[in-house]
Amino acid sequence: MADRVMVDTNVLLYAYGRIQNYLLSWEILDITGAIVLEAVRGVRLYQMAYWDAQIWASARMNQIPLVLSEDFGEGVIIEGVRFVNPFGSNFNIEALLSGSRTE
């Protein structure tokens, strides 16, 4: 299992009342020039929307192998970054935490 997980901020909008706890619990990543350039590469190479590419680039550049987001195809892996929809019918947090590949 990954030591670090990235969560798309759109996911957080659904749980606004808990955001304060999340911010205290999770590391917040800065957007650097290198991430912006990597995101542009993602747009060009994988035809992602820029903001989706920025999420991917942030995860990739920070060596985060798992992103929880409803904006990518279920189970898609792009250059080592795996995307899982936390609202999907097969989502299983216990499986993710135990390191299983089953959502």
N, CA, C and O atoms as a GROMACS GRO file, in nm:
protein
  412
    1MET      N    1   0.083  -0.119   0.000
    1MET     CA    2   0.000   0.000   0.000
    1MET      C    3   0.087   0.124   0.000
    1MET      O    4   0.196   0.126   0.057
    2ALA      N    5   0.038   0.226  -0.063
    2ALA     CA    6   0.110   0.353  -0.071
    2ALA      C    7   0.115   0.420   0.066
    2ALA      O    8   0.019   0.416   0.142
    3ASP      N    9   0.228   0.481   0.096
    3ASP     CA   10   0.240   0.557   0.220
    3ASP      C   11   0.166   0.689   0.210
    3ASP      O   12   0.125   0.747   0.310
    4ARG      N   13   0.150   0.736   0.086
    4ARG     CA   14   0.085   0.865   0.064
    4ARG      C   15  -0.025   0.849  -0.040
    4ARG      O   16  -0.010   0.771  -0.134
    5VAL      N   17  -0.134   0.920  -0.024
    5VAL     CA   18  -0.246   0.918  -0.116
    5VAL      C   19  -0.283   1.062  -0.146
    5VAL      O   20  -0.280   1.147  -0.057
    6MET      N   21  -0.318   1.090  -0.271
    6MET     CA   22  -0.362   1.224  -0.308
    6MET      C   23  -0.512   1.222  -0.331
    6MET      O   24  -0.565   1.128  -0.389
    7VAL      N   25  -0.581   1.326  -0.284
    7VAL     CA   26  -0.726   1.337  -0.300
    7VAL      C   27  -0.755   1.462  -0.382
    7VAL      O   28  -0.713   1.572  -0.346
    8ASP      N   29  -0.828   1.445  -0.491
    8ASP     CA   30  -0.874   1.555  -0.573
    8ASP      C   31  -0.958   1.648  -0.485
    8ASP      O   32  -1.042   1.600  -0.410
    9THR      N   33  -0.936   1.779  -0.493
    9THR     CA   34  -1.010   1.872  -0.408
    9THR      C   35  -1.160   1.869  -0.435
    9THR      O   36  -1.238   1.907  -0.347
   10ASN      N   37  -1.203   1.826  -0.554
   10ASN     CA   38  -1.347   1.812  -0.580
   10ASN      C   39  -1.410   1.713  -0.484
   10ASN      O   40  -1.525   1.730  -0.443
   11VAL      N   41  -1.336   1.610  -0.446
   11VAL     CA   42  -1.385   1.512  -0.350
   11VAL      C   43  -1.411   1.581  -0.216
   11VAL      O   44  -1.509   1.552  -0.149
   12LEU      N   45  -1.322   1.671  -0.179
   12LEU     CA   46  -1.336   1.740  -0.051
   12LEU      C   47  -1.460   1.829  -0.046
   12LEU      O   48  -1.516   1.851   0.062
   13LEU      N   49  -1.504   1.880  -0.160
   13LEU     CA   50  -1.622   1.965  -0.162
   13LEU      C   51  -1.746   1.893  -0.110
   13LEU      O   52  -1.837   1.955  -0.054
   14TYR      N   53  -1.750   1.763  -0.128
   14TYR     CA   54  -1.864   1.685  -0.082
   14TYR      C   55  -1.862   1.665   0.070
   14TYR      O   56  -1.961   1.622   0.128
   15ALA      N   57  -1.752   1.695   0.131
   15ALA     CA   58  -1.738   1.674   0.275
   15ALA      C   59  -1.688   1.803   0.341
   15ALA      O   60  -1.598   1.799   0.424
   16TYR      N   61  -1.745   1.915   0.304
   16TYR     CA   62  -1.697   2.046   0.348
   16TYR      C   63  -1.683   2.056   0.500
   16TYR      O   64  -1.586   2.114   0.549
   17GLY      N   65  -1.777   2.001   0.573
   17GLY     CA   66  -1.773   2.009   0.719
   17GLY      C   67  -1.652   1.940   0.779
   17GLY      O   68  -1.617   1.967   0.894
   18ARG      N   69  -1.588   1.853   0.704
   18ARG     CA   70  -1.472   1.779   0.756
   18ARG      C   71  -1.339   1.831   0.704
   18ARG      O   72  -1.233   1.781   0.740
   19ILE      N   73  -1.344   1.932   0.619
   19ILE     CA   74  -1.221   1.980   0.556
   19ILE      C   75  -1.119   2.025   0.661
   19ILE      O   76  -1.000   1.998   0.645
   20GLN      N   77  -1.163   2.091   0.764
   20GLN     CA   78  -1.069   2.137   0.866
   20GLN      C   79  -0.990   2.019   0.924
   20GLN      O   80  -0.869   2.029   0.944
   21ASN      N   81  -1.059   1.908   0.952
   21ASN     CA   82  -0.989   1.789   1.001
   21ASN      C   83  -0.894   1.733   0.896
   21ASN      O   84  -0.784   1.690   0.930
   22TYR      N   85  -0.936   1.734   0.770
   22TYR     CA   86  -0.850   1.685   0.663
   22TYR      C   87  -0.722   1.767   0.654
   22TYR      O   88  -0.613   1.712   0.642
   23LEU      N   89  -0.737   1.899   0.661
   23LEU     CA   90  -0.620   1.985   0.648
   23LEU      C   91  -0.521   1.963   0.761
   23LEU      O   92  -0.400   1.977   0.742
   24LEU      N   93  -0.571   1.928   0.877
   24LEU     CA   94  -0.483   1.899   0.990
   24LEU      C   95  -0.422   1.760   0.980
   24LEU      O   96  -0.318   1.732   1.041
   25SER      N   97  -0.486   1.672   0.904
   25SER     CA   98  -0.444   1.532   0.896
   25SER      C   99  -0.354   1.501   0.777
   25SER      O  100  -0.274   1.408   0.782
   26TRP      N  101  -0.368   1.578   0.669
   26TRP     CA  102  -0.300   1.545   0.545
   26TRP      C  103  -0.198   1.651   0.507
   26TRP      O  104  -0.213   1.768   0.540
   27GLU      N  105  -0.097   1.607   0.438
   27GLU     CA  106   0.003   1.698   0.385
   27GLU      C  107  -0.055   1.774   0.265
   27GLU      O  108  -0.118   1.713   0.178
   28ILE      N  109  -0.036   1.903   0.261
   28ILE     CA  110  -0.080   1.986   0.149
   28ILE      C  111   0.040   2.010   0.058
   28ILE      O  112   0.145   2.056   0.104
   29LEU      N  113   0.026   1.978  -0.069
   29LEU     CA  114   0.136   1.991  -0.165
   29LEU      C  115   0.134   2.126  -0.234
   29LEU      O  116   0.028   2.176  -0.271
   30ASP      N  117   0.251   2.185  -0.249
   30ASP     CA  118   0.265   2.310  -0.324
   30ASP      C  119   0.270   2.280  -0.473
   30ASP      O  120   0.322   2.177  -0.515
   31ILE      N  121   0.217   2.372  -0.552
   31ILE     CA  122   0.227   2.362  -0.698
   31ILE      C  123   0.354   2.438  -0.738
   31ILE      O  124   0.362   2.560  -0.722
   32THR      N  125   0.449   2.366  -0.791
   32THR     CA  126   0.577   2.424  -0.831
   32THR      C  127   0.582   2.442  -0.982
   32THR      O  128   0.496   2.393  -1.055
   33GLY      N  129   0.683   2.512  -1.027
   33GLY     CA  130   0.702   2.527  -1.172
   33GLY      C  131   0.721   2.393  -1.240
   33GLY      O  132   0.671   2.371  -1.350
   34ALA      N  133   0.793   2.302  -1.174
   34ALA     CA  134   0.813   2.169  -1.231
   34ALA      C  135   0.682   2.094  -1.246
   34ALA      O  136   0.662   2.021  -1.343
   35ILE      N  137   0.591   2.111  -1.150
   35ILE     CA  138   0.460   2.045  -1.158
   35ILE      C  139   0.379   2.105  -1.272
   35ILE      O  140   0.312   2.032  -1.345
   36VAL      N  141   0.385   2.237  -1.289
   36VAL     CA  142   0.314   2.301  -1.400
   36VAL      C  143   0.364   2.247  -1.534
   36VAL      O  144   0.284   2.215  -1.621
   37LEU      N  145   0.496   2.236  -1.549
   37LEU     CA  146   0.552   2.183  -1.674
   37LEU      C  147   0.513   2.036  -1.695
   37LEU      O  148   0.482   1.996  -1.807
   38GLU      N  149   0.514   1.958  -1.588
   38GLU     CA  150   0.473   1.818  -1.599
   38GLU      C  151   0.325   1.807  -1.634
   38GLU      O  152   0.285   1.719  -1.711
   39ALA      N  153   0.243   1.896  -1.579
   39ALA     CA  154   0.100   1.897  -1.613
   39ALA      C  155   0.080   1.928  -1.760
   39ALA      O  156  -0.004   1.866  -1.826
   40VAL      N  157   0.154   2.024  -1.812
   40VAL     CA  158   0.145   2.057  -1.955
   40VAL      C  159   0.184   1.936  -2.039
   40VAL      O  160   0.123   1.910  -2.142
   41ARG      N  161   0.287   1.864  -1.994
   41ARG     CA  162   0.325   1.740  -2.065
   41ARG      C  163   0.210   1.640  -2.063
   41ARG      O  164   0.184   1.572  -2.163
   42GLY      N  165   0.140   1.629  -1.948
   42GLY     CA  166   0.024   1.540  -1.938
   42GLY      C  167  -0.089   1.580  -2.032
   42GLY      O  168  -0.155   1.494  -2.090
   43VAL      N  169  -0.110   1.710  -2.046
   43VAL     CA  170  -0.212   1.760  -2.139
   43VAL      C  171  -0.176   1.720  -2.281
   43VAL      O  172  -0.260   1.670  -2.356
   44ARG      N  173  -0.050   1.741  -2.318
   44ARG     CA  174  -0.006   1.713  -2.455
   44ARG      C  175  -0.002   1.563  -2.484
   44ARG      O  176  -0.047   1.519  -2.590
   45LEU      N  177   0.051   1.486  -2.390
   45LEU     CA  178   0.072   1.344  -2.415
   45LEU      C  179  -0.052   1.259  -2.394
   45LEU      O  180  -0.076   1.165  -2.470
   46TYR      N  181  -0.132   1.292  -2.292
   46TYR     CA  182  -0.247   1.208  -2.256
   46TYR      C  183  -0.382   1.276  -2.279
   46TYR      O  184  -0.486   1.222  -2.244
   47GLN      N  185  -0.379   1.396  -2.340
   47GLN     CA  186  -0.501   1.471  -2.370
   47GLN      C  187  -0.588   1.494  -2.246
   47GLN      O  188  -0.711   1.490  -2.255
   48MET      N  189  -0.526   1.516  -2.132
   48MET     CA  190  -0.601   1.547  -2.009
   48MET      C  191  -0.640   1.695  -2.010
   48MET      O  192  -0.574   1.777  -2.075
   49ALA      N  193  -0.747   1.728  -1.938
   49ALA     CA  194  -0.775   1.868  -1.908
   49ALA      C  195  -0.662   1.917  -1.818
   49ALA      O  196  -0.605   1.839  -1.742
   50TYR      N  197  -0.630   2.046  -1.825
   50TYR     CA  198  -0.514   2.095  -1.751
   50TYR      C  199  -0.525   2.066  -1.601
   50TYR      O  200  -0.428   2.019  -1.542
   51TRP      N  201  -0.639   2.092  -1.539
   51TRP     CA  202  -0.650   2.074  -1.393
   51TRP      C  203  -0.637   1.927  -1.355
   51TRP      O  204  -0.580   1.895  -1.250
   52ASP      N  205  -0.689   1.838  -1.437
   52ASP     CA  206  -0.669   1.695  -1.412
   52ASP      C  207  -0.521   1.659  -1.426
   52ASP      O  208  -0.467   1.581  -1.348
   53ALA      N  209  -0.457   1.718  -1.527
   53ALA     CA  210  -0.314   1.693  -1.548
   53ALA      C  211  -0.232   1.746  -1.430
   53ALA      O  212  -0.130   1.688  -1.395
   54GLN      N  213  -0.277   1.856  -1.371
   54GLN     CA  214  -0.205   1.910  -1.256
   54GLN      C  215  -0.217   1.817  -1.135
   54GLN      O  216  -0.121   1.803  -1.058
   55ILE      N  217  -0.332   1.755  -1.117
   55ILE     CA  218  -0.349   1.655  -1.010
   55ILE      C  219  -0.254   1.538  -1.036
   55ILE      O  220  -0.183   1.494  -0.945
   56TRP      N  221  -0.254   1.488  -1.158
   56TRP     CA  222  -0.166   1.376  -1.195
   56TRP      C  223  -0.019   1.415  -1.175
   56TRP      O  224   0.058   1.339  -1.116
   57ALA      N  225   0.020   1.533  -1.223
   57ALA     CA  226   0.158   1.576  -1.214
   57ALA      C  227   0.201   1.594  -1.068
   57ALA      O  228   0.314   1.560  -1.031
   58SER      N  229   0.112   1.648  -0.985
   58SER     CA  230   0.144   1.665  -0.843
   58SER      C  231   0.170   1.530  -0.778
   58SER      O  232   0.264   1.514  -0.700
   59ALA      N  233   0.086   1.433  -0.809
   59ALA     CA  234   0.105   1.299  -0.754
   59ALA      C  235   0.235   1.238  -0.806
   59ALA      O  236   0.315   1.185  -0.729
   60ARG      N  237   0.255   1.244  -0.936
   60ARG     CA  238   0.374   1.183  -0.996
   60ARG      C  239   0.502   1.245  -0.943
   60ARG      O  240   0.595   1.173  -0.906
   61MET      N  241   0.508   1.377  -0.938
   61MET     CA  242   0.630   1.446  -0.896
   61MET      C  243   0.659   1.430  -0.747
   61MET      O  244   0.773   1.446  -0.703
   62ASN      N  245   0.556   1.397  -0.670
   62ASN     CA  246   0.573   1.375  -0.526
   62ASN      C  247   0.573   1.227  -0.491
   62ASN      O  248   0.565   1.190  -0.374
   63GLN      N  249   0.584   1.142  -0.593
   63GLN     CA  250   0.591   0.996  -0.576
   63GLN      C  251   0.472   0.941  -0.496
   63GLN      O  252   0.488   0.860  -0.405
   64ILE      N  253   0.353   0.987  -0.533
   64ILE     CA  254   0.229   0.940  -0.472
   64ILE      C  255   0.162   0.847  -0.573
   64ILE      O  256   0.117   0.893  -0.678
   65PRO      N  257   0.153   0.718  -0.544
   65PRO     CA  258   0.105   0.622  -0.642
   65PRO      C  259  -0.047   0.608  -0.651
   65PRO      O  260  -0.097   0.540  -0.741
   66LEU      N  261  -0.122   0.670  -0.562
   66LEU     CA  262  -0.268   0.652  -0.561
   66LEU      C  263  -0.337   0.786  -0.544
   66LEU      O  264  -0.306   0.862  -0.453
   67VAL      N  265  -0.433   0.815  -0.635
   67VAL     CA  266  -0.514   0.936  -0.629
   67VAL      C  267  -0.660   0.896  -0.620
   67VAL      O  268  -0.708   0.817  -0.702
   68LEU      N  269  -0.730   0.949  -0.521
   68LEU     CA  270  -0.875   0.929  -0.511
   68LEU      C  271  -0.943   1.045  -0.583
   68LEU      O  272  -0.932   1.159  -0.538
   69SER      N  273  -1.011   1.016  -0.693
   69SER     CA  274  -1.076   1.120  -0.773
   69SER      C  275  -1.184   1.057  -0.860
   69SER      O  276  -1.168   0.947  -0.912
   70GLU      N  277  -1.294   1.130  -0.875
   70GLU     CA  278  -1.400   1.082  -0.964
   70GLU      C  279  -1.379   1.129  -1.107
   70GLU      O  280  -1.459   1.096  -1.195
   71ASP      N  281  -1.272   1.204  -1.133
   71ASP     CA  282  -1.250   1.265  -1.264
   71ASP      C  283  -1.171   1.182  -1.363
   71ASP      O  284  -1.155   1.222  -1.478
   72PHE      N  285  -1.121   1.066  -1.322
   72PHE     CA  286  -1.043   0.981  -1.411
   72PHE      C  287  -1.115   0.848  -1.427
   72PHE      O  288  -1.201   0.814  -1.345
   73GLY      N  289  -1.083   0.774  -1.529
   73GLY     CA  290  -1.143   0.642  -1.546
   73GLY      C  291  -1.107   0.551  -1.430
   73GLY      O  292  -0.996   0.558  -1.378
   74GLU      N  293  -1.198   0.467  -1.391
   74GLU     CA  294  -1.178   0.376  -1.278
   74GLU      C  295  -1.058   0.285  -1.303
   74GLU      O  296  -1.052   0.214  -1.403
   75GLY      N  297  -0.964   0.288  -1.211
   75GLY     CA  298  -0.849   0.199  -1.218
   75GLY      C  299  -0.743   0.239  -1.319
   75GLY      O  300  -0.649   0.162  -1.343
   76VAL      N  301  -0.755   0.357  -1.379
   76VAL     CA  302  -0.657   0.403  -1.476
   76VAL      C  303  -0.522   0.422  -1.406
   76VAL      O  304  -0.516   0.474  -1.295
   77ILE      N  305  -0.415   0.380  -1.472
   77ILE     CA  306  -0.280   0.402  -1.421
   77ILE      C  307  -0.203   0.478  -1.529
   77ILE      O  308  -0.191   0.431  -1.642
   78ILE      N  309  -0.150   0.596  -1.492
   78ILE     CA  310  -0.073   0.677  -1.585
   78ILE      C  311   0.065   0.701  -1.524
   78ILE      O  312   0.079   0.769  -1.423
   79GLU      N  313   0.166   0.642  -1.588
   79GLU     CA  314   0.304   0.657  -1.543
   79GLU      C  315   0.319   0.631  -1.393
   79GLU      O  316   0.384   0.707  -1.322
   80GLY      N  317   0.258   0.524  -1.348
   80GLY     CA  318   0.273   0.482  -1.210
   80GLY      C  319   0.176   0.542  -1.112
   80GLY      O  320   0.177   0.505  -0.994
   81VAL      N  321   0.091   0.634  -1.156
   81VAL     CA  322  -0.011   0.693  -1.069
   81VAL      C  323  -0.145   0.627  -1.100
   81VAL      O  324  -0.194   0.632  -1.212
   82ARG      N  325  -0.204   0.565  -0.998
   82ARG     CA  326  -0.330   0.493  -1.012
   82ARG      C  327  -0.444   0.579  -0.960
   82ARG      O  328  -0.433   0.642  -0.855
   83PHE      N  329  -0.555   0.582  -1.035
   83PHE     CA  330  -0.672   0.662  -0.999
   83PHE      C  331  -0.787   0.572  -0.958
   83PHE      O  332  -0.820   0.476  -1.028
   84VAL      N  333  -0.847   0.602  -0.844
   84VAL     CA  334  -0.960   0.525  -0.792
   84VAL      C  335  -1.072   0.622  -0.760
   84VAL      O  336  -1.050   0.725  -0.696
   85ASN      N  337  -1.193   0.589  -0.804
   85ASN     CA  338  -1.310   0.672  -0.778
   85ASN      C  339  -1.368   0.636  -0.641
   85ASN      O  340  -1.419   0.526  -0.623
   86PRO      N  341  -1.360   0.728  -0.543
   86PRO     CA  342  -1.412   0.697  -0.410
   86PRO      C  343  -1.565   0.691  -0.406
   86PRO      O  344  -1.623   0.649  -0.305
   87PHE      N  345  -1.631   0.733  -0.515
   87PHE     CA  346  -1.777   0.727  -0.522
   87PHE      C  347  -1.824   0.609  -0.607
   87PHE      O  348  -1.944   0.590  -0.625
   88GLY      N  349  -1.731   0.531  -0.659
   88GLY     CA  350  -1.765   0.416  -0.742
   88GLY      C  351  -1.832   0.306  -0.661
   88GLY      O  352  -1.810   0.294  -0.541
   89SER      N  353  -1.912   0.227  -0.728
   89SER     CA  354  -1.987   0.121  -0.659
   89SER      C  355  -1.896   0.013  -0.601
   89SER      O  356  -1.935  -0.057  -0.508
   90ASN      N  357  -1.775  -0.001  -0.655
   90ASN     CA  358  -1.682  -0.103  -0.606
   90ASN      C  359  -1.577  -0.048  -0.511
   90ASN      O  360  -1.484  -0.120  -0.474
   91PHE      N  361  -1.590   0.078  -0.469
   91PHE     CA  362  -1.489   0.138  -0.382
   91PHE      C  363  -1.487   0.067  -0.247
   91PHE      O  364  -1.590   0.046  -0.184
   92ASN      N  365  -1.365   0.030  -0.205
   92ASN     CA  366  -1.348  -0.042  -0.079
   92ASN      C  367  -1.224   0.012  -0.009
   92ASN      O  368  -1.112  -0.026  -0.041
   93ILE      N  369  -1.245   0.101   0.087
   93ILE     CA  370  -1.132   0.165   0.154
   93ILE      C  371  -1.046   0.063   0.228
   93ILE      O  372  -0.924   0.078   0.234
   94GLU      N  373  -1.109  -0.041   0.284
   94GLU     CA  374  -1.033  -0.143   0.355
   94GLU      C  375  -0.935  -0.214   0.262
   94GLU      O  376  -0.821  -0.241   0.299
   95ALA      N  377  -0.981  -0.243   0.140
   95ALA     CA  378  -0.893  -0.308   0.043
   95ALA      C  379  -0.777  -0.217   0.006
   95ALA      O  380  -0.664  -0.263  -0.008
   96LEU      N  381  -0.804  -0.087  -0.011
   96LEU     CA  382  -0.696   0.006  -0.044
   96LEU      C  383  -0.594   0.015   0.069
   96LEU      O  384  -0.474   0.015   0.045
   97LEU      N  385  -0.643   0.023   0.190
   97LEU     CA  386  -0.553   0.036   0.305
   97LEU      C  387  -0.472  -0.090   0.329
   97LEU      O  388  -0.361  -0.084   0.381
   98SER      N  389  -0.528  -0.206   0.292
   98SER     CA  390  -0.454  -0.331   0.312
   98SER      C  391  -0.358  -0.360   0.198
   98SER      O  392  -0.278  -0.453   0.206
   99GLY      N  393  -0.365  -0.279   0.091
   99GLY     CA  394  -0.275  -0.299  -0.021
   99GLY      C  395  -0.332  -0.384  -0.132
   99GLY      O  396  -0.262  -0.412  -0.229
  100SER      N  397  -0.456  -0.426  -0.120
  100SER     CA  398  -0.521  -0.507  -0.224
  100SER      C  399  -0.546  -0.420  -0.346
  100SER      O  400  -0.568  -0.300  -0.333
  101ARG      N  401  -0.544  -0.480  -0.463
  101ARG     CA  402  -0.573  -0.407  -0.588
  101ARG      C  403  -0.723  -0.398  -0.615
  101ARG      O  404  -0.764  -0.335  -0.712
  102THR      N  405  -0.805  -0.459  -0.534
  102THR     CA  406  -0.950  -0.456  -0.553
  102THR      C  407  -1.008  -0.331  -0.492
  102THR      O  408  -0.982  -0.301  -0.375
  103GLU      N  409  -1.086  -0.258  -0.571
  103GLU     CA  410  -1.156  -0.142  -0.518
  103GLU      C  411  -1.285  -0.192  -0.461
  103GLU      O  412  -1.364  -0.113  -0.409
   0.00000   0.00000   0.00000
